[in-house]
């Protein structure tokens, strides 16, 4: 699937003070998206990667820009591209006759210090660790497993209470035709979540599948 860099740039807002930036926001965004698609995992690697474009961007500059960007508008860009891919039959042949969305909890990072309301404190042998987690949704009924979105988990809660609010977000972004069946693991299976999915017109999940 082609990536529309211009659409991504137009969706995001430059968080920097106007007139004080050496690198254009569009250029920074293009480098970051290109690096993500190339499997780059650190800002130091991304700094080196930026030399393939026009000019090397320091990793400190990349950090200062990225931590200030509000990523929320990208949810609509992602949803639009997924729906376009479905309408234009760009996905590979589905493995089953209906669409299935898998929602699972993921550890995004572990740090020595809390990074906000989404850090969960855990005591380990070497001291205190802070885990940052999110629920992630994937369209798993096709060989091409499309990422549909994710939602951060509050540091003092478990995955289960976040399920229905996340499903509501997915339904708003994609509609029921893309999210007819939800698959979750046993940790989120409960009577409340099952009833909540049925009320939303979604087939209830099976724990552990």
N, C-alpha and C positions, 0 to 999 in steps of 0.2 A: 504493500500500500504506500503510495507516495505521501510525503509529509509536506504540508503547506506551511513553510516557515513564515511567510507573510501573514497568514491567518493567526499563527501563534503570537507574533509580534504585535499585531493589532489588538489582540485580546488582552494582553498584559499592559500594565502601566509602569512606566519607568519611575522607580522610587527615588531616584537621585535628584539633587537640586539642579535645576536647569542652568546650563552655561558653565557648570563646574566639572563636566565629564570629558575625559580624554577619548573614551571609546563610545561609539554610538550604541544605543540600546539594541537596535536591530542586529548589529554585528555581534554583540555579546550573546544575544539569544540564539543566533545561528550557530555560534561556536558551541554553546552548551548543549543544544539539541543534537548537533552533529556528534558531539562527544558521547552523549547518552546512547545514540544509535550505534556507535562504534564499540560500546561496551566499556567505556572508560569509567573508573570507579572513584577516583580521587581528583581533587582540584589541582594537585601538583602535576598529575598526568595530563589534565585538561590544559594547563598552561603550556606544556610542550606541544600538545595537539594543536593549539591555536596557531602555531607557526605554519601549519598547512594552509591557513587562510591568508590573511593580509599581514597581520602583526601579532606578535606574542602578547598575551594578556596576563599580567601577574596573577598568581593564585589568590593573593590577598584581595585584589580588585574583584575577582570572580566571587569570592566569599562575601564581600561587602554588598554586592549587588543582589546575590541570590537570597541572602537571609532577610532582605527587605521586601522581596516581591510577594505580592498576594497571589497565590496560585489558583484561587477559586475560579476565575474566569476560564481557566484551561479545561475545567470539567465540561463546559458546554462545547468547547472546541473538540475535545475527545469524543463526546457523545455524537456530535455532528458527523465526524469522520467515520465512526463505527456504523452509524445508520446509513451513511452513503455507501459504505462497503457492502452492507447487507442488501440494499436496494439495487445496487449495480452488479450483484452476484460475483463480487470479487473474492469472496471467501472460498476456501476449498470445500469439496463435497462434505456435507455433514456426516458424522459417523452414526448418528441416530436421527429419527424423524422429527424431533422437536428440540427446541433450544433449552439448554440447561446452563444456569449460572452457578458457579461454585464460589462460596464466600468462606474465607478462612482467615485466621489471625496470623499476622506476620511480625517478627521482630525486625525493626528497621535499623536499630543501632543500640549499642551499649556504651555508656560513658561513665566517667568517674564523678561527674557533677550533674545535678539536675538541670535540664534545659527547658523547664516550664511545666505547665499543668499536665502534659502528657507523659512525663517521666514517672515510671513506677520503681520505687525503692526496693532493692533486694539485698539481703545480707549474704555474703559468700565468704569463703575461706580467706581471701585476700583483703576483705573489707566490704564497703558498700558499693553496689553497682546500681546504675539507673538505666532501666530498659525502656525503650520507646517502641510502642507497638501500634499496629493499625489493622483494620479489617480490609481485605482486598477481594475484589470481585473479578472473576475471569469467566469468559464465555468458553466452556469446555466441551460443548457438543460438536465442535468442528476441530479438525486437526490443527488449524491455526488458532491457538488459544489467545483470543483477544483480551487485553486488559480493559475493563470497563470503569474502574475507579477504585478509590480507597478512602477510608475514613479513620482518622486518628482515634485511638482509645484513650480515654481519660486515665490518668495515672492511678487513681484509686478505685477503678472499676474493673470488672472482668469483660470478656468479649460479649457475653450473653446480652446485657442491657443495651449494647450498641447495635445489635442486629437490626431491629425494626426501624430505627431512625435511618440506618444506612440503606435498607431496602426502600424506604420512602424516597430517599435521594435518588436511587437508581430508577425508580418508577417515574420520578419527575423528569429525569434526564433522558430516559430511553422509552418509557411507555411499557405497558404490559406485554406487547408482542415480543419484546426482546428479553423480558424477564418473566416467562411463564412458570418456570420451575426453578427452585433454589435448592442447592445442595450444600449442607453444612456438616461440620463434625459434631461429635457427641457433646462437646463442651458447651455448645449453644443450643442444644435440643432441650426444650422445656414446653410445658403446656401453654404458657403465655406466648412464647414465640410461635408455636405451631398454630394456635388460634389466630394470632396476629397476621400470619401469612395467609391463612384461609380467608380472613376478613378482607384482605387486599387482593383476593382473586388469584393467589399463587398457590400451587400445589405444596402441601406441607413437606418438610424435609425428612430425610431418613438419617438418623444419627450414625456417624462413623463411616459413611460412604463417600 
